[in-house]
């Protein structure tokens, strides 16, 4: 009887530890990304992400971005914008939220090798949170390859450097597929692995919708 009780206690303890460890959970990001062209050179970039520790439960973070993009040529563009983040640092516990305001700038470079599209993004972010300031430098390399007129596959890696703390902050590695639903709407389904400087690893499913509109005045 003592052995059975001990085994039950061990199983219960393991279950409690699993519930308290977000690394053991498969989280999900629900994502909206928008690009709204207003002239030959300028477009408005919008974004809203709802990021959960678990599938549809226990929100970890909300992030909203807005920015103005300037197209230098067919290869290079610049973006300047603002982001707000509301983050819950606790898992399975109420409370622990804090806000994070960021000013960011993007240098975007795109080119192709045959059918393979290659995108580089360098993003410095100035952070204002909990009466503190900080700065990220982020670099993302993205690859995209068409499977058909409607379908494409993608792969990306993004590394974060934090110049107010340890130099290496985290790395995001993701892959998935995109489906062109219409000229305006594109759908996305993918997987991302997050590795942090604290040796934490998180698995995330990404479900997204991208909307691209063109508001330039058409000539008669």
Secondary structure, 3 states (H helix, E strand, C coil): CHHHHHHHHHHHHHHHHHHCCHHHCEEEEEEEEEEEECCCCEEEEEEEEEEEEECCEEEEEEEEEEEEEEECCCCEEEEEEEEEEEEECCCCCCCCEEEEEEEEEEEEEEEEECCEEEEEEEEEEEEEECCEEEEEEEEEEEEEEECCCCEEEEEEEEEEEECCCCCEEEEEEEEEEEEECCCCEEEEEEEEEEEECCCCEEEEEEEEEEEEEECCCCCC
